[in-house]
Amino acid sequence: MRTTIDIPDPLFRELKIRAASEGTTLREMVIEGLSLRVGEARVAKGVPSGQRFPRIHAKHPGSLNLGEEDVYEYIPFP
């Protein structure tokens, strides 16, 4: 998809210089930056990133207290 955005001149120059020094393109840098930003937003909203964590249920949500030894009951360690 094509779009048009206004980038302040000083930032644009800095991006062009950095892209050239890293051997990449401005387009690739913008896509990478936007992808990172979207990923951060997903993490902040709690959207799964593909990594699974065990779900531990408590009788009263927010009240589960686990000690060091209790963790081994829920999370398998090698």
mmCIF file of the N, C-alpha and C atoms, coordinates in Angstrom:
data_MODEL
# 
_entry.id   MODEL 
# 
loop_
_atom_site.group_PDB 
_atom_site.id 
_atom_site.type_symbol 
_atom_site.label_atom_id 
_atom_site.label_alt_id 
_atom_site.label_comp_id 
_atom_site.label_asym_id 
_atom_site.label_entity_id 
_atom_site.label_seq_id 
_atom_site.pdbx_PDB_ins_code 
_atom_site.Cartn_x 
_atom_site.Cartn_y 
_atom_site.Cartn_z 
_atom_site.occupancy 
_atom_site.B_iso_or_equiv 
_atom_site.pdbx_formal_charge 
_atom_site.auth_seq_id 
_atom_site.auth_comp_id 
_atom_site.auth_asym_id 
_atom_site.auth_atom_id 
_atom_site.pdbx_PDB_model_num 
ATOM 1   N N  . MET A 1 1  ? 0.843   -1.174  0.000  1.00 0.00 ? 1  MET A N  1 
ATOM 2   C CA . MET A 1 1  ? 0.000   0.000   0.000  1.00 0.00 ? 1  MET A CA 1 
ATOM 3   C C  . MET A 1 1  ? 0.887   1.236   0.000  1.00 0.00 ? 1  MET A C  1 
ATOM 4   N N  . ARG A 1 2  ? 0.485   2.210   -0.709 1.00 0.00 ? 2  ARG A N  1 
ATOM 5   C CA . ARG A 1 2  ? 1.216   3.471   -0.747 1.00 0.00 ? 2  ARG A CA 1 
ATOM 6   C C  . ARG A 1 2  ? 0.490   4.500   0.098  1.00 0.00 ? 2  ARG A C  1 
ATOM 7   N N  . THR A 1 3  ? 1.288   5.346   0.744  1.00 0.00 ? 3  THR A N  1 
ATOM 8   C CA . THR A 1 3  ? 0.715   6.439   1.514  1.00 0.00 ? 3  THR A CA 1 
ATOM 9   C C  . THR A 1 3  ? 1.697   7.597   1.498  1.00 0.00 ? 3  THR A C  1 
ATOM 10  N N  . THR A 1 4  ? 1.249   8.740   1.911  1.00 0.00 ? 4  THR A N  1 
ATOM 11  C CA . THR A 1 4  ? 2.107   9.915   1.967  1.00 0.00 ? 4  THR A CA 1 
ATOM 12  C C  . THR A 1 4  ? 2.127   10.415  3.397  1.00 0.00 ? 4  THR A C  1 
ATOM 13  N N  . ILE A 1 5  ? 3.334   10.671  3.909  1.00 0.00 ? 5  ILE A N  1 
ATOM 14  C CA . ILE A 1 5  ? 3.459   11.236  5.251  1.00 0.00 ? 5  ILE A CA 1 
ATOM 15  C C  . ILE A 1 5  ? 4.442   12.400  5.191  1.00 0.00 ? 5  ILE A C  1 
ATOM 16  N N  . ASP A 1 6  ? 4.256   13.343  6.084  1.00 0.00 ? 6  ASP A N  1 
ATOM 17  C CA . ASP A 1 6  ? 5.164   14.481  6.183  1.00 0.00 ? 6  ASP A CA 1 
ATOM 18  C C  . ASP A 1 6  ? 6.154   14.196  7.308  1.00 0.00 ? 6  ASP A C  1 
ATOM 19  N N  . ILE A 1 7  ? 7.435   14.182  6.970  1.00 0.00 ? 7  ILE A N  1 
ATOM 20  C CA . ILE A 1 7  ? 8.499   13.954  7.937  1.00 0.00 ? 7  ILE A CA 1 
ATOM 21  C C  . ILE A 1 7  ? 9.294   15.246  8.036  1.00 0.00 ? 7  ILE A C  1 
ATOM 22  N N  . PRO A 1 8  ? 9.529   15.744  9.240  1.00 0.00 ? 8  PRO A N  1 
ATOM 23  C CA . PRO A 1 8  ? 10.322  16.971  9.376  1.00 0.00 ? 8  PRO A CA 1 
ATOM 24  C C  . PRO A 1 8  ? 11.690  16.808  8.707  1.00 0.00 ? 8  PRO A C  1 
ATOM 25  N N  . ASP A 1 9  ? 12.157  17.867  8.048  1.00 0.00 ? 9  ASP A N  1 
ATOM 26  C CA . ASP A 1 9  ? 13.414  17.813  7.301  1.00 0.00 ? 9  ASP A CA 1 
ATOM 27  C C  . ASP A 1 9  ? 14.602  17.292  8.110  1.00 0.00 ? 9  ASP A C  1 
ATOM 28  N N  . PRO A 1 10 ? 14.821  17.769  9.338  1.00 0.00 ? 10 PRO A N  1 
ATOM 29  C CA . PRO A 1 10 ? 15.980  17.264  10.087 1.00 0.00 ? 10 PRO A CA 1 
ATOM 30  C C  . PRO A 1 10 ? 15.901  15.747  10.338 1.00 0.00 ? 10 PRO A C  1 
ATOM 31  N N  . LEU A 1 11 ? 14.717  15.248  10.633 1.00 0.00 ? 11 LEU A N  1 
ATOM 32  C CA . LEU A 1 11 ? 14.544  13.813  10.862 1.00 0.00 ? 11 LEU A CA 1 
ATOM 33  C C  . LEU A 1 11 ? 14.761  13.040  9.560  1.00 0.00 ? 11 LEU A C  1 
ATOM 34  N N  . PHE A 1 12 ? 14.233  13.561  8.469  1.00 0.00 ? 12 PHE A N  1 
ATOM 35  C CA . PHE A 1 12 ? 14.408  12.907  7.179  1.00 0.00 ? 12 PHE A CA 1 
ATOM 36  C C  . PHE A 1 12 ? 15.886  12.792  6.812  1.00 0.00 ? 12 PHE A C  1 
ATOM 37  N N  . ARG A 1 13 ? 16.629  13.883  7.000  1.00 0.00 ? 13 ARG A N  1 
ATOM 38  C CA . ARG A 1 13 ? 18.068  13.843  6.695  1.00 0.00 ? 13 ARG A CA 1 
ATOM 39  C C  . ARG A 1 13 ? 18.790  12.815  7.561  1.00 0.00 ? 13 ARG A C  1 
ATOM 40  N N  . GLU A 1 14 ? 18.448  12.794  8.847  1.00 0.00 ? 14 GLU A N  1 
ATOM 41  C CA . GLU A 1 14 ? 19.078  11.833  9.763  1.00 0.00 ? 14 GLU A CA 1 
ATOM 42  C C  . GLU A 1 14 ? 18.759  10.392  9.353  1.00 0.00 ? 14 GLU A C  1 
ATOM 43  N N  . LEU A 1 15 ? 17.517  10.147  8.970  1.00 0.00 ? 15 LEU A N  1 
ATOM 44  C CA . LEU A 1 15 ? 17.126  8.802   8.524  1.00 0.00 ? 15 LEU A CA 1 
ATOM 45  C C  . LEU A 1 15 ? 17.869  8.399   7.258  1.00 0.00 ? 15 LEU A C  1 
ATOM 46  N N  . LYS A 1 16 ? 17.979  9.321   6.302  1.00 0.00 ? 16 LYS A N  1 
ATOM 47  C CA . LYS A 1 16 ? 18.694  9.016   5.055  1.00 0.00 ? 16 LYS A CA 1 
ATOM 48  C C  . LYS A 1 16 ? 20.161  8.692   5.330  1.00 0.00 ? 16 LYS A C  1 
ATOM 49  N N  . ILE A 1 17 ? 20.793  9.464   6.210  1.00 0.00 ? 17 ILE A N  1 
ATOM 50  C CA . ILE A 1 17 ? 22.195  9.218   6.553  1.00 0.00 ? 17 ILE A CA 1 
ATOM 51  C C  . ILE A 1 17 ? 22.351  7.860   7.236  1.00 0.00 ? 17 ILE A C  1 
ATOM 52  N N  . ARG A 1 18 ? 21.473  7.583   8.184  1.00 0.00 ? 18 ARG A N  1 
ATOM 53  C CA . ARG A 1 18 ? 21.556  6.309   8.901  1.00 0.00 ? 18 ARG A CA 1 
ATOM 54  C C  . ARG A 1 18 ? 21.286  5.138   7.968  1.00 0.00 ? 18 ARG A C  1 
ATOM 55  N N  . ALA A 1 19 ? 20.312  5.269   7.093  1.00 0.00 ? 19 ALA A N  1 
ATOM 56  C CA . ALA A 1 19 ? 20.012  4.195   6.138  1.00 0.00 ? 19 ALA A CA 1 
ATOM 57  C C  . ALA A 1 19 ? 21.224  3.918   5.261  1.00 0.00 ? 19 ALA A C  1 
ATOM 58  N N  . ALA A 1 20 ? 21.866  4.963   4.778  1.00 0.00 ? 20 ALA A N  1 
ATOM 59  C CA . ALA A 1 20 ? 23.044  4.791   3.927  1.00 0.00 ? 20 ALA A CA 1 
ATOM 60  C C  . ALA A 1 20 ? 24.181  4.130   4.696  1.00 0.00 ? 20 ALA A C  1 
ATOM 61  N N  . SER A 1 21 ? 24.390  4.546   5.937  1.00 0.00 ? 21 SER A N  1 
ATOM 62  C CA . SER A 1 21 ? 25.492  3.976   6.721  1.00 0.00 ? 21 SER A CA 1 
ATOM 63  C C  . SER A 1 21 ? 25.233  2.518   7.097  1.00 0.00 ? 21 SER A C  1 
ATOM 64  N N  . GLU A 1 22 ? 23.949  2.139   7.192  1.00 0.00 ? 22 GLU A N  1 
ATOM 65  C CA . GLU A 1 22 ? 23.601  0.757   7.533  1.00 0.00 ? 22 GLU A CA 1 
ATOM 66  C C  . GLU A 1 22 ? 23.382  -0.105  6.283  1.00 0.00 ? 22 GLU A C  1 
ATOM 67  N N  . GLY A 1 23 ? 23.494  0.509   5.118  1.00 0.00 ? 23 GLY A N  1 
ATOM 68  C CA . GLY A 1 23 ? 23.313  -0.239  3.879  1.00 0.00 ? 23 GLY A CA 1 
ATOM 69  C C  . GLY A 1 23 ? 21.886  -0.703  3.653  1.00 0.00 ? 23 GLY A C  1 
ATOM 70  N N  . THR A 1 24 ? 20.939  0.104   4.066  1.00 0.00 ? 24 THR A N  1 
ATOM 71  C CA . THR A 1 24 ? 19.532  -0.232  3.901  1.00 0.00 ? 24 THR A CA 1 
ATOM 72  C C  . THR A 1 24 ? 18.829  0.943   3.226  1.00 0.00 ? 24 THR A C  1 
ATOM 73  N N  . THR A 1 25 ? 17.537  0.855   3.093  1.00 0.00 ? 25 THR A N  1 
ATOM 74  C CA . THR A 1 25 ? 16.774  1.932   2.460  1.00 0.00 ? 25 THR A CA 1 
ATOM 75  C C  . THR A 1 25 ? 15.909  2.636   3.495  1.00 0.00 ? 25 THR A C  1 
ATOM 76  N N  . LEU A 1 26 ? 15.512  3.838   3.148  1.00 0.00 ? 26 LEU A N  1 
ATOM 77  C CA . LEU A 1 26 ? 14.605  4.590   4.014  1.00 0.00 ? 26 LEU A CA 1 
ATOM 78  C C  . LEU A 1 26 ? 13.301  3.816   4.185  1.00 0.00 ? 26 LEU A C  1 
ATOM 79  N N  . ARG A 1 27 ? 12.828  3.225   3.113  1.00 0.00 ? 27 ARG A N  1 
ATOM 80  C CA . ARG A 1 27 ? 11.592  2.433   3.163  1.00 0.00 ? 27 ARG A CA 1 
ATOM 81  C C  . ARG A 1 27 ? 11.701  1.309   4.178  1.00 0.00 ? 27 ARG A C  1 
ATOM 82  N N  . GLU A 1 28 ? 12.818  0.576   4.145  1.00 0.00 ? 28 GLU A N  1 
ATOM 83  C CA . GLU A 1 28 ? 13.006  -0.536  5.080  1.00 0.00 ? 28 GLU A CA 1 
ATOM 84  C C  . GLU A 1 28 ? 13.083  -0.047  6.526  1.00 0.00 ? 28 GLU A C  1 
ATOM 85  N N  . MET A 1 29 ? 13.715  1.103   6.728  1.00 0.00 ? 29 MET A N  1 
ATOM 86  C CA . MET A 1 29 ? 13.801  1.652   8.081  1.00 0.00 ? 29 MET A CA 1 
ATOM 87  C C  . MET A 1 29 ? 12.428  2.061   8.609  1.00 0.00 ? 29 MET A C  1 
ATOM 88  N N  . VAL A 1 30 ? 11.620  2.676   7.753  1.00 0.00 ? 30 VAL A N  1 
ATOM 89  C CA . VAL A 1 30 ? 10.283  3.094   8.169  1.00 0.00 ? 30 VAL A CA 1 
ATOM 90  C C  . VAL A 1 30 ? 9.433   1.859   8.495  1.00 0.00 ? 30 VAL A C  1 
ATOM 91  N N  . ILE A 1 31 ? 9.503   0.838   7.658  1.00 0.00 ? 31 ILE A N  1 
ATOM 92  C CA . ILE A 1 31 ? 8.730   -0.387  7.908  1.00 0.00 ? 31 ILE A CA 1 
ATOM 93  C C  . ILE A 1 31 ? 9.173   -1.035  9.214  1.00 0.00 ? 31 ILE A C  1 
ATOM 94  N N  . GLU A 1 32 ? 10.486  -1.085  9.443  1.00 0.00 ? 32 GLU A N  1 
ATOM 95  C CA . GLU A 1 32 ? 10.997  -1.672  10.687 1.00 0.00 ? 32 GLU A CA 1 
ATOM 96  C C  . GLU A 1 32 ? 10.505  -0.885  11.904 1.00 0.00 ? 32 GLU A C  1 
ATOM 97  N N  . GLY A 1 33 ? 10.578  0.442   11.814 1.00 0.00 ? 33 GLY A N  1 
ATOM 98  C CA . GLY A 1 33 ? 10.127  1.277   12.921 1.00 0.00 ? 33 GLY A CA 1 
ATOM 99  C C  . GLY A 1 33 ? 8.644   1.122   13.203 1.00 0.00 ? 33 GLY A C  1 
ATOM 100 N N  . LEU A 1 34 ? 7.848   1.083   12.157 1.00 0.00 ? 34 LEU A N  1 
ATOM 101 C CA . LEU A 1 34 ? 6.407   0.910   12.338 1.00 0.00 ? 34 LEU A CA 1 
ATOM 102 C C  . LEU A 1 34 ? 6.091   -0.473  12.903 1.00 0.00 ? 34 LEU A C  1 
ATOM 103 N N  . SER A 1 35 ? 6.816   -1.491  12.448 1.00 0.00 ? 35 SER A N  1 
ATOM 104 C CA . SER A 1 35 ? 6.604   -2.844  12.956 1.00 0.00 ? 35 SER A CA 1 
ATOM 105 C C  . SER A 1 35 ? 6.936   -2.925  14.440 1.00 0.00 ? 35 SER A C  1 
ATOM 106 N N  . LEU A 1 36 ? 8.026   -2.272  14.838 1.00 0.00 ? 36 LEU A N  1 
ATOM 107 C CA . LEU A 1 36 ? 8.383   -2.257  16.254 1.00 0.00 ? 36 LEU A CA 1 
ATOM 108 C C  . LEU A 1 36 ? 7.306   -1.559  17.070 1.00 0.00 ? 36 LEU A C  1 
ATOM 109 N N  . ARG A 1 37 ? 6.815   -0.458  16.558 1.00 0.00 ? 37 ARG A N  1 
ATOM 110 C CA . ARG A 1 37 ? 5.795   0.306   17.286 1.00 0.00 ? 37 ARG A CA 1 
ATOM 111 C C  . ARG A 1 37 ? 4.497   -0.489  17.423 1.00 0.00 ? 37 ARG A C  1 
ATOM 112 N N  . VAL A 1 38 ? 4.090   -1.167  16.363 1.00 0.00 ? 38 VAL A N  1 
ATOM 113 C CA . VAL A 1 38 ? 2.878   -1.989  16.410 1.00 0.00 ? 38 VAL A CA 1 
ATOM 114 C C  . VAL A 1 38 ? 3.087   -3.145  17.391 1.00 0.00 ? 38 VAL A C  1 
ATOM 115 N N  . GLY A 1 39 ? 4.281   -3.737  17.384 1.00 0.00 ? 39 GLY A N  1 
ATOM 116 C CA . GLY A 1 39 ? 4.577   -4.822  18.321 1.00 0.00 ? 39 GLY A CA 1 
ATOM 117 C C  . GLY A 1 39 ? 4.494   -4.367  19.759 1.00 0.00 ? 39 GLY A C  1 
ATOM 118 N N  . GLU A 1 40 ? 4.998   -3.161  20.056 1.00 0.00 ? 40 GLU A N  1 
ATOM 119 C CA . GLU A 1 40 ? 4.922   -2.612  21.402 1.00 0.00 ? 40 GLU A CA 1 
ATOM 120 C C  . GLU A 1 40 ? 3.467   -2.390  21.806 1.00 0.00 ? 40 GLU A C  1 
ATOM 121 N N  . ALA A 1 41 ? 2.657   -1.933  20.879 1.00 0.00 ? 41 ALA A N  1 
ATOM 122 C CA . ALA A 1 41 ? 1.244   -1.700  21.172 1.00 0.00 ? 41 ALA A CA 1 
ATOM 123 C C  . ALA A 1 41 ? 0.542   -3.013  21.474 1.00 0.00 ? 41 ALA A C  1 
ATOM 124 N N  . ARG A 1 42 ? 0.890   -4.064  20.737 1.00 0.00 ? 42 ARG A N  1 
ATOM 125 C CA . ARG A 1 42 ? 0.283   -5.365  20.996 1.00 0.00 ? 42 ARG A CA 1 
ATOM 126 C C  . ARG A 1 42 ? 0.657   -5.870  22.373 1.00 0.00 ? 42 ARG A C  1 
ATOM 127 N N  . VAL A 1 43 ? 1.908   -5.703  22.749 1.00 0.00 ? 43 VAL A N  1 
ATOM 128 C CA . VAL A 1 43 ? 2.354   -6.143  24.069 1.00 0.00 ? 43 VAL A CA 1 
ATOM 129 C C  . VAL A 1 43 ? 1.619   -5.357  25.146 1.00 0.00 ? 43 VAL A C  1 
ATOM 130 N N  . ALA A 1 44 ? 1.501   -4.049  24.955 1.00 0.00 ? 44 ALA A N  1 
ATOM 131 C CA . ALA A 1 44 ? 0.827   -3.200  25.938 1.00 0.00 ? 44 ALA A CA 1 
ATOM 132 C C  . ALA A 1 44 ? -0.644  -3.577  26.090 1.00 0.00 ? 44 ALA A C  1 
ATOM 133 N N  . LYS A 1 45 ? -1.260  -4.028  24.999 1.00 0.00 ? 45 LYS A N  1 
ATOM 134 C CA . LYS A 1 45 ? -2.670  -4.413  25.046 1.00 0.00 ? 45 LYS A CA 1 
ATOM 135 C C  . LYS A 1 45 ? -2.859  -5.863  25.460 1.00 0.00 ? 45 LYS A C  1 
ATOM 136 N N  . GLY A 1 46 ? -1.768  -6.602  25.602 1.00 0.00 ? 46 GLY A N  1 
ATOM 137 C CA . GLY A 1 46 ? -1.870  -7.990  26.011 1.00 0.00 ? 46 GLY A CA 1 
ATOM 138 C C  . GLY A 1 46 ? -2.170  -8.947  24.879 1.00 0.00 ? 46 GLY A C  1 
ATOM 139 N N  . VAL A 1 47 ? -1.920  -8.549  23.644 1.00 0.00 ? 47 VAL A N  1 
ATOM 140 C CA . VAL A 1 47 ? -2.141  -9.430  22.507 1.00 0.00 ? 47 VAL A CA 1 
ATOM 141 C C  . VAL A 1 47 ? -1.028  -10.475 22.481 1.00 0.00 ? 47 VAL A C  1 
ATOM 142 N N  . PRO A 1 48 ? -1.371  -11.757 22.415 1.00 0.00 ? 48 PRO A N  1 
ATOM 143 C CA . PRO A 1 48 ? -0.341  -12.795 22.431 1.00 0.00 ? 48 PRO A CA 1 
ATOM 144 C C  . PRO A 1 48 ? 0.668   -12.630 21.302 1.00 0.00 ? 48 PRO A C  1 
ATOM 145 N N  . SER A 1 49 ? 1.937   -12.845 21.616 1.00 0.00 ? 49 SER A N  1 
ATOM 146 C CA . SER A 1 49 ? 2.998   -12.715 20.621 1.00 0.00 ? 49 SER A CA 1 
ATOM 147 C C  . SER A 1 49 ? 3.485   -14.069 20.150 1.00 0.00 ? 49 SER A C  1 
ATOM 148 N N  . GLY A 1 50 ? 2.772   -15.124 20.469 1.00 0.00 ? 50 GLY A N  1 
ATOM 149 C CA . GLY A 1 50 ? 3.198   -16.454 20.073 1.00 0.00 ? 50 GLY A CA 1 
ATOM 150 C C  . GLY A 1 50 ? 3.851   -17.211 21.216 1.00 0.00 ? 50 GLY A C  1 
ATOM 151 N N  . GLN A 1 51 ? 4.281   -16.505 22.249 1.00 0.00 ? 51 GLN A N  1 
ATOM 152 C CA . GLN A 1 51 ? 4.883   -17.162 23.394 1.00 0.00 ? 51 GLN A CA 1 
ATOM 153 C C  . GLN A 1 51 ? 3.783   -17.490 24.388 1.00 0.00 ? 51 GLN A C  1 
ATOM 154 N N  . ARG A 1 52 ? 3.797   -18.720 24.864 1.00 0.00 ? 52 ARG A N  1 
ATOM 155 C CA . ARG A 1 52 ? 2.743   -19.165 25.784 1.00 0.00 ? 52 ARG A CA 1 
ATOM 156 C C  . ARG A 1 52 ? 3.279   -19.263 27.201 1.00 0.00 ? 52 ARG A C  1 
ATOM 157 N N  . PHE A 1 53 ? 2.510   -18.788 28.140 1.00 0.00 ? 53 PHE A N  1 
ATOM 158 C CA . PHE A 1 53 ? 2.844   -18.890 29.541 1.00 0.00 ? 53 PHE A CA 1 
ATOM 159 C C  . PHE A 1 53 ? 1.755   -19.709 30.220 1.00 0.00 ? 53 PHE A C  1 
ATOM 160 N N  . PRO A 1 54 ? 2.109   -20.436 31.273 1.00 0.00 ? 54 PRO A N  1 
ATOM 161 C CA . PRO A 1 54 ? 1.073   -21.222 31.949 1.00 0.00 ? 54 PRO A CA 1 
ATOM 162 C C  . PRO A 1 54 ? 0.045   -20.315 32.611 1.00 0.00 ? 54 PRO A C  1 
ATOM 163 N N  . ARG A 1 55 ? -1.185  -20.726 32.573 1.00 0.00 ? 55 ARG A N  1 
ATOM 164 C CA . ARG A 1 55 ? -2.247  -19.979 33.234 1.00 0.00 ? 55 ARG A CA 1 
ATOM 165 C C  . ARG A 1 55 ? -2.468  -20.609 34.600 1.00 0.00 ? 55 ARG A C  1 
ATOM 166 N N  . ILE A 1 56 ? -2.354  -19.814 35.618 1.00 0.00 ? 56 ILE A N  1 
ATOM 167 C CA . ILE A 1 56 ? -2.504  -20.299 36.986 1.00 0.00 ? 56 ILE A CA 1 
ATOM 168 C C  . ILE A 1 56 ? -3.790  -19.711 37.534 1.00 0.00 ? 56 ILE A C  1 
ATOM 169 N N  . HIS A 1 57 ? -4.696  -20.587 37.904 1.00 0.00 ? 57 HIS A N  1 
ATOM 170 C CA . HIS A 1 57 ? -5.990  -20.144 38.409 1.00 0.00 ? 57 HIS A CA 1 
ATOM 171 C C  . HIS A 1 57 ? -5.956  -20.038 39.933 1.00 0.00 ? 57 HIS A C  1 
ATOM 172 N N  . ALA A 1 58 ? -6.620  -19.039 40.456 1.00 0.00 ? 58 ALA A N  1 
ATOM 173 C CA . ALA A 1 58 ? -6.718  -18.852 41.894 1.00 0.00 ? 58 ALA A CA 1 
ATOM 174 C C  . ALA A 1 58 ? -8.192  -18.836 42.279 1.00 0.00 ? 58 ALA A C  1 
ATOM 175 N N  . LYS A 1 59 ? -8.473  -19.245 43.519 1.00 0.00 ? 59 LYS A N  1 
ATOM 176 C CA . LYS A 1 59 ? -9.860  -19.208 43.995 1.00 0.00 ? 59 LYS A CA 1 
ATOM 177 C C  . LYS A 1 59 ? -10.371 -17.774 44.019 1.00 0.00 ? 59 LYS A C  1 
ATOM 178 N N  . HIS A 1 60 ? -9.496  -16.848 44.363 1.00 0.00 ? 60 HIS A N  1 
ATOM 179 C CA . HIS A 1 60 ? -9.836  -15.428 44.403 1.00 0.00 ? 60 HIS A CA 1 
ATOM 180 C C  . HIS A 1 60 ? -8.833  -14.693 43.508 1.00 0.00 ? 60 HIS A C  1 
ATOM 181 N N  . PRO A 1 61 ? -9.240  -14.267 42.317 1.00 0.00 ? 61 PRO A N  1 
ATOM 182 C CA . PRO A 1 61 ? -8.306  -13.620 41.392 1.00 0.00 ? 61 PRO A CA 1 
ATOM 183 C C  . PRO A 1 61 ? -7.521  -12.489 42.054 1.00 0.00 ? 61 PRO A C  1 
ATOM 184 N N  . GLY A 1 62 ? -6.243  -12.473 41.767 1.00 0.00 ? 62 GLY A N  1 
ATOM 185 C CA . GLY A 1 62 ? -5.368  -11.450 42.318 1.00 0.00 ? 62 GLY A CA 1 
ATOM 186 C C  . GLY A 1 62 ? -4.823  -11.793 43.684 1.00 0.00 ? 62 GLY A C  1 
ATOM 187 N N  . SER A 1 63 ? -5.133  -13.001 44.164 1.00 0.00 ? 63 SER A N  1 
ATOM 188 C CA . SER A 1 63 ? -4.705  -13.337 45.517 1.00 0.00 ? 63 SER A CA 1 
ATOM 189 C C  . SER A 1 63 ? -3.754  -14.524 45.576 1.00 0.00 ? 63 SER A C  1 
ATOM 190 N N  . LEU A 1 64 ? -3.293  -15.020 44.456 1.00 0.00 ? 64 LEU A N  1 
ATOM 191 C CA . LEU A 1 64 ? -2.415  -16.178 44.433 1.00 0.00 ? 64 LEU A CA 1 
ATOM 192 C C  . LEU A 1 64 ? -1.009  -15.770 44.840 1.00 0.00 ? 64 LEU A C  1 
ATOM 193 N N  . ASN A 1 65 ? -0.520  -16.335 45.913 1.00 0.00 ? 65 ASN A N  1 
ATOM 194 C CA . ASN A 1 65 ? 0.833   -16.055 46.383 1.00 0.00 ? 65 ASN A CA 1 
ATOM 195 C C  . ASN A 1 65 ? 1.666   -17.310 46.200 1.00 0.00 ? 65 ASN A C  1 
ATOM 196 N N  . LEU A 1 66 ? 2.690   -17.221 45.368 1.00 0.00 ? 66 LEU A N  1 
ATOM 197 C CA . LEU A 1 66 ? 3.563   -18.367 45.117 1.00 0.00 ? 66 LEU A CA 1 
ATOM 198 C C  . LEU A 1 66 ? 4.926   -18.112 45.730 1.00 0.00 ? 66 LEU A C  1 
ATOM 199 N N  . GLY A 1 67 ? 5.417   -19.109 46.460 1.00 0.00 ? 67 GLY A N  1 
ATOM 200 C CA . GLY A 1 67 ? 6.779   -19.047 46.962 1.00 0.00 ? 67 GLY A CA 1 
ATOM 201 C C  . GLY A 1 67 ? 7.698   -19.685 45.937 1.00 0.00 ? 67 GLY A C  1 
ATOM 202 N N  . GLU A 1 68 ? 8.998   -19.703 46.234 1.00 0.00 ? 68 GLU A N  1 
ATOM 203 C CA . GLU A 1 68 ? 9.968   -20.268 45.297 1.00 0.00 ? 68 GLU A CA 1 
ATOM 204 C C  . GLU A 1 68 ? 9.660   -21.721 44.957 1.00 0.00 ? 68 GLU A C  1 
ATOM 205 N N  . GLU A 1 69 ? 9.323   -22.512 45.943 1.00 0.00 ? 69 GLU A N  1 
ATOM 206 C CA . GLU A 1 69 ? 9.067   -23.933 45.708 1.00 0.00 ? 69 GLU A CA 1 
ATOM 207 C C  . GLU A 1 69 ? 7.734   -24.164 45.001 1.00 0.00 ? 69 GLU A C  1 
ATOM 208 N N  . ASP A 1 70 ? 6.744   -23.298 45.225 1.00 0.00 ? 70 ASP A N  1 
ATOM 209 C CA . ASP A 1 70 ? 5.425   -23.456 44.615 1.00 0.00 ? 70 ASP A CA 1 
ATOM 210 C C  . ASP A 1 70 ? 5.465   -23.301 43.104 1.00 0.00 ? 70 ASP A C  1 
ATOM 211 N N  . VAL A 1 71 ? 6.407   -22.538 42.617 1.00 0.00 ? 71 VAL A N  1 
ATOM 212 C CA . VAL A 1 71 ? 6.510   -22.291 41.179 1.00 0.00 ? 71 VAL A CA 1 
ATOM 213 C C  . VAL A 1 71 ? 6.723   -23.606 40.429 1.00 0.00 ? 71 VAL A C  1 
ATOM 214 N N  . TYR A 1 72 ? 7.491   -24.518 41.011 1.00 0.00 ? 72 TYR A N  1 
ATOM 215 C CA . TYR A 1 72 ? 7.800   -25.785 40.340 1.00 0.00 ? 72 TYR A CA 1 
ATOM 216 C C  . TYR A 1 72 ? 6.541   -26.628 40.112 1.00 0.00 ? 72 TYR A C  1 
ATOM 217 N N  . GLU A 1 73 ? 5.511   -26.392 40.888 1.00 0.00 ? 73 GLU A N  1 
ATOM 218 C CA . GLU A 1 73 ? 4.255   -27.113 40.734 1.00 0.00 ? 73 GLU A CA 1 
ATOM 219 C C  . GLU A 1 73 ? 3.553   -26.729 39.429 1.00 0.00 ? 73 GLU A C  1 
ATOM 220 N N  . TYR A 1 74 ? 3.727   -25.486 38.997 1.00 0.00 ? 74 TYR A N  1 
ATOM 221 C CA . TYR A 1 74 ? 3.024   -24.965 37.832 1.00 0.00 ? 74 TYR A CA 1 
ATOM 222 C C  . TYR A 1 74 ? 3.876   -24.887 36.567 1.00 0.00 ? 74 TYR A C  1 
ATOM 223 N N  . ILE A 1 75 ? 5.176   -24.698 36.730 1.00 0.00 ? 75 ILE A N  1 
ATOM 224 C CA . ILE A 1 75 ? 6.037   -24.507 35.571 1.00 0.00 ? 75 ILE A CA 1 
ATOM 225 C C  . ILE A 1 75 ? 7.076   -25.635 35.518 1.00 0.00 ? 75 ILE A C  1 
ATOM 226 N N  . PRO A 1 76 ? 7.034   -26.438 34.455 1.00 0.00 ? 76 PRO A N  1 
ATOM 227 C CA . PRO A 1 76 ? 8.009   -27.527 34.350 1.00 0.00 ? 76 PRO A CA 1 
ATOM 228 C C  . PRO A 1 76 ? 9.405   -27.001 34.003 1.00 0.00 ? 76 PRO A C  1 
ATOM 229 N N  . PHE A 1 77 ? 10.368  -27.391 34.788 1.00 0.00 ? 77 PHE A N  1 
ATOM 230 C CA . PHE A 1 77 ? 11.761  -27.039 34.529 1.00 0.00 ? 77 PHE A CA 1 
ATOM 231 C C  . PHE A 1 77 ? 12.518  -28.295 34.165 1.00 0.00 ? 77 PHE A C  1 
ATOM 232 N N  . PRO A 1 78 ? 13.490  -28.182 33.275 1.00 0.00 ? 78 PRO A N  1 
ATOM 233 C CA . PRO A 1 78 ? 14.252  -29.376 32.869 1.00 0.00 ? 78 PRO A CA 1 
ATOM 234 C C  . PRO A 1 78 ? 15.077  -29.958 33.996 1.00 0.00 ? 78 PRO A C  1 
# 
